[in-house]
Amino acid sequence: MKKAVTVTRRLAIAFAAMGMAASPLAAQVETIDPDTAIDADLVKQPATTGADAGVTYTAEPDPAAPTDSYPEQPTWSEQGAEAAATTAVETPPVENSATTYKEDDLIGAAEGVFGKGAKGVADMIQKLLKDQGEPNAYIVGREASGAFIVGARYGSGTLFHKVEGERPVYWTGPSIGFDAGANAGSTFVLVYNLWDSEELYERFPAGEGQAYFVGGLTASYLRKGDVVLIPIRVGAGLRLGVNAGYMKFSKKQRWLPF
């Protein structure tokens, strides 16, 4: 009897073990509908599964491929501006047209004094401008002088200043040296570095070494400080010699040359 109970207990344990082993297998068995399996390839699959479910990814654009950087090429107009700037640097500085007189202005004024087409006037002015530059004032007038050993010169005219305008001017001066004859005629004076017209009313030493001829043209230099005067004369008479003296300018006529 005891042996039968033991056998029965062992069979019960064996069946229990078999049942436990069969349970996972049954859980792993899935019933599949044949129609559903056939149409499975027609069903749109989800974008993500498993661990990726519910996570949204945003595709980042590819970085732009690096390109070589070159300086911007100037346009035609910019190149022209650069060329003009280079030319301006290389060109010697010129006088300001707002404060100096140009060649055409001076030749026209001189021809108004000596007569249009007067021989040598334009050439003389061009040479002086080339050597001395453009003046900021000039004087037009007439003077008369007579000398033998010791002489006197008297003149009157108008000062034309590029900035300060016009004003009357008078001058006197001795002429000492080896002189012969008489000279009367028109005078045209280039004036340089006269920033204040009041500075003209001084005595300007002169050193002359030219020969004067009838109807001829002469030029001489006078200077005091930075102010330079270059008288150009065309006169009547004969004057030969080496002259030393000065010209003294005033606002009113003076009869004493000294």
C-alpha positions as CSV (number, residue, x, y, z in Angstrom):
1,M,0.0,0.0,0.0
2,K,2.8,2.4,0.9
3,K,4.5,1.6,-2.4
4,A,1.4,2.4,-4.4
5,V,1.2,5.8,-2.8
6,T,4.7,6.6,-3.6
7,V,4.3,5.7,-7.3
8,T,1.2,7.9,-7.4
9,R,3.0,10.9,-5.9
10,R,5.8,10.6,-8.4
11,L,3.4,10.5,-11.3
12,A,1.7,13.6,-10.0
13,I,5.0,15.4,-9.7
14,A,6.0,14.4,-13.3
15,F,2.7,15.6,-14.7
16,A,3.1,18.9,-12.9
17,A,6.5,19.3,-14.3
18,M,5.3,18.6,-17.8
19,G,2.5,21.1,-17.4
20,M,4.9,23.8,-16.3
21,A,7.1,23.1,-19.3
22,A,4.2,23.2,-21.7
23,S,3.0,26.6,-20.5
24,P,5.9,28.7,-22.0
25,L,5.5,26.8,-25.3
26,A,1.8,27.5,-25.4
27,A,2.5,31.2,-24.6
28,Q,4.9,31.2,-27.5
29,V,2.4,29.8,-30.0
30,E,0.6,32.6,-32.0
31,T,-2.5,32.0,-34.0
32,I,-2.2,33.6,-37.4
33,D,-5.0,34.3,-39.8
34,P,-4.0,33.1,-43.3
35,D,-5.6,36.2,-45.0
36,T,-3.9,38.6,-42.7
37,A,-0.5,37.0,-43.3
38,I,-1.1,37.3,-47.1
39,D,-2.0,41.0,-46.9
40,A,0.7,41.8,-44.4
41,D,3.1,43.1,-47.1
42,L,0.4,45.6,-48.2
43,V,0.1,47.3,-44.8
44,K,2.3,50.4,-44.3
45,Q,4.9,49.7,-41.6
46,P,5.5,52.2,-38.8
47,A,8.4,54.5,-39.1
48,T,10.0,53.4,-35.9
49,T,9.8,50.3,-33.7
50,G,11.2,49.1,-30.4
51,A,13.4,51.5,-28.5
52,D,13.0,54.1,-31.3
53,A,9.2,54.4,-30.8
54,G,8.0,57.9,-29.9
55,V,11.4,59.5,-30.7
56,T,11.4,62.1,-33.5
57,Y,14.6,62.7,-35.4
58,T,15.2,65.9,-37.5
59,A,17.6,65.6,-40.4
60,E,20.2,68.3,-40.2
61,P,21.2,69.9,-43.5
62,D,24.7,69.0,-44.8
63,P,27.2,71.7,-44.0
64,A,28.0,73.9,-47.0
65,A,31.1,72.8,-48.7
66,P,34.0,75.3,-48.0
67,T,34.8,77.6,-50.8
68,D,37.9,79.6,-51.4
69,S,37.6,83.2,-50.5
70,Y,39.0,85.8,-52.9
71,P,39.1,89.6,-52.5
72,E,36.4,91.4,-54.4
73,Q,37.6,92.5,-57.8
74,P,37.1,96.2,-58.3
75,T,34.7,97.3,-61.0
76,W,35.8,99.4,-64.0
77,S,34.8,102.6,-62.2
78,E,36.6,101.7,-59.1
79,Q,39.8,100.9,-61.1
80,G,39.5,104.3,-62.7
81,A,39.2,105.9,-59.3
82,E,42.2,104.1,-58.1
83,A,44.2,105.2,-61.1
84,A,43.1,108.8,-60.5
85,A,44.2,108.5,-56.9
86,T,47.6,107.2,-57.9
87,T,48.0,109.9,-60.4
88,A,47.1,112.5,-57.8
89,V,49.8,111.2,-55.5
90,E,52.5,111.1,-58.2
91,T,51.6,114.5,-59.5
92,P,53.5,117.4,-57.9
93,P,51.2,119.7,-55.8
94,V,49.6,122.5,-57.7
95,E,48.3,125.8,-56.6
96,N,44.7,126.2,-55.4
97,S,42.7,127.7,-58.2
98,A,40.6,129.5,-55.6
99,T,43.6,131.5,-54.4
100,T,45.9,131.9,-57.5
101,Y,45.6,133.2,-61.0
102,K,45.8,130.8,-64.0
103,E,47.9,131.3,-67.1
104,D,45.0,132.3,-69.3
105,D,43.8,134.9,-66.8
106,L,47.3,136.5,-66.6
107,I,47.9,136.5,-70.3
108,G,44.6,138.2,-70.9
109,A,45.3,140.8,-68.2
110,A,48.8,141.4,-69.6
111,E,47.4,141.8,-73.2
112,G,45.0,144.3,-71.8
113,V,48.0,146.3,-70.5
114,F,50.4,146.0,-73.4
115,G,48.0,145.3,-76.2
116,K,46.6,142.1,-77.6
117,G,49.2,140.1,-79.4
118,A,52.1,142.1,-78.0
119,K,55.3,140.4,-78.9
120,G,56.8,138.2,-76.2
121,V,54.2,138.9,-73.5
122,A,52.6,135.4,-73.5
123,D,56.1,133.7,-73.7
124,M,57.4,135.7,-70.8
125,I,54.4,134.9,-68.6
126,Q,54.5,131.2,-69.5
127,K,58.2,131.1,-68.6
128,L,57.7,132.9,-65.3
129,L,54.8,130.6,-64.3
130,K,56.9,127.6,-65.1
131,D,59.7,128.8,-62.9
132,Q,57.8,130.5,-60.1
133,G,54.3,129.0,-60.1
134,E,51.0,130.9,-60.1
135,P,50.7,134.2,-58.3
136,N,47.9,135.1,-56.0
137,A,47.8,138.8,-57.1
138,Y,49.0,141.1,-59.9
139,I,49.3,144.8,-60.6
140,V,48.4,146.6,-63.8
141,G,49.5,150.2,-64.2
142,R,51.8,152.8,-65.8
143,E,55.0,154.3,-64.8
144,A,57.4,156.9,-66.0
145,S,61.1,157.3,-65.2
146,G,64.0,159.3,-66.4
147,A,67.5,158.7,-65.3
148,F,71.1,159.6,-65.9
149,I,73.3,158.5,-63.0
150,V,70.5,159.1,-60.5
151,G,66.9,158.7,-61.5
152,A,63.4,158.3,-60.1
153,R,60.5,156.1,-61.0
154,Y,56.8,156.8,-60.4
155,G,54.0,154.5,-61.0
156,S,50.3,154.0,-60.3
157,G,47.9,151.2,-61.0
158,T,45.5,148.7,-59.5
159,L,46.2,145.7,-57.4
160,F,44.1,142.6,-58.2
161,H,44.1,140.1,-55.3
162,K,42.6,136.7,-55.8
163,V,40.9,136.7,-52.4
164,E,40.8,140.4,-51.3
165,G,39.7,142.0,-54.5
166,E,40.9,145.2,-56.1
167,R,42.5,148.4,-54.6
168,P,44.5,151.3,-56.0
169,V,48.3,151.3,-55.5
170,Y,51.1,153.8,-56.1
171,W,54.9,153.3,-56.1
172,T,58.1,155.2,-56.3
173,G,61.7,154.2,-56.4
174,P,65.2,155.4,-57.3
175,S,67.2,153.9,-60.1
176,I,70.9,154.2,-59.5
177,G,73.5,153.0,-61.9
178,F,74.7,153.5,-65.4
179,D,71.5,154.8,-67.1
180,A,70.8,156.7,-70.2
181,G,67.6,157.8,-71.8
182,A,64.0,157.9,-70.6
183,N,61.4,155.2,-70.2
184,A,57.7,155.6,-70.1
185,G,55.2,152.8,-70.4
186,S,52.9,150.2,-69.0
187,T,53.8,147.8,-66.2
188,F,52.4,144.4,-65.3
189,V,53.6,143.0,-62.0
190,L,53.1,139.4,-60.8
191,V,52.8,139.2,-57.0
192,Y,53.5,136.0,-55.0
193,N,52.8,135.1,-51.4
194,L,50.8,138.3,-50.7
195,W,48.3,136.8,-48.2
196,D,47.5,140.2,-46.7
197,S,47.3,143.2,-49.1
198,E,48.6,145.5,-46.4
199,E,51.9,143.8,-46.7
200,L,52.4,145.3,-50.1
201,Y,52.9,148.8,-48.7
202,E,56.6,148.3,-48.0
203,R,59.9,148.9,-49.7
204,F,61.0,146.1,-51.9
205,P,64.7,146.0,-52.8
206,A,65.3,145.4,-56.5
207,G,68.4,144.2,-58.3
208,E,68.1,144.8,-62.1
209,G,70.6,143.7,-64.7
210,Q,68.7,143.8,-67.9
211,A,69.0,146.0,-71.0
212,Y,65.9,147.9,-72.0
213,F,65.1,148.4,-75.7
214,V,62.5,150.4,-77.5
215,G,59.3,148.4,-77.5
216,G,61.2,145.6,-75.8
217,L,60.2,143.5,-72.9
218,T,62.0,143.1,-69.5
219,A,61.3,141.5,-66.2
220,S,63.0,142.0,-62.8
221,Y,62.7,140.6,-59.3
222,L,61.8,142.4,-56.1
223,R,61.5,140.7,-52.7
224,K,60.8,141.4,-49.1
225,G,60.4,138.5,-46.8
226,D,58.2,135.9,-48.5
227,V,56.5,138.4,-50.8
228,V,58.0,138.4,-54.3
229,L,57.2,140.9,-57.1
230,I,58.1,140.4,-60.7
231,P,57.5,143.6,-62.8
232,I,57.2,143.1,-66.6
233,R,57.7,146.3,-68.6
234,V,57.2,147.3,-72.1
235,G,58.2,151.0,-72.6
236,A,59.3,153.7,-74.9
237,G,62.7,155.2,-74.9
238,L,66.2,153.8,-74.3
239,R,67.6,152.6,-71.1
240,L,70.8,150.7,-70.8
241,G,72.7,149.8,-67.7
242,V,72.9,148.0,-64.5
243,N,70.3,149.3,-62.0
244,A,70.2,149.0,-58.3
245,G,67.4,150.4,-56.2
246,Y,64.0,149.5,-54.8
247,M,60.3,150.1,-55.3
248,K,58.2,151.6,-52.4
249,F,54.5,151.1,-52.5
250,S,51.9,153.4,-50.9
251,K,48.2,154.0,-50.8
252,K,48.5,157.5,-52.0
253,Q,50.7,159.2,-54.6
254,R,54.2,160.2,-53.3
255,W,56.5,162.5,-55.1
256,L,59.7,161.8,-53.1
257,P,61.2,158.6,-54.4
258,F,63.3,158.1,-51.3
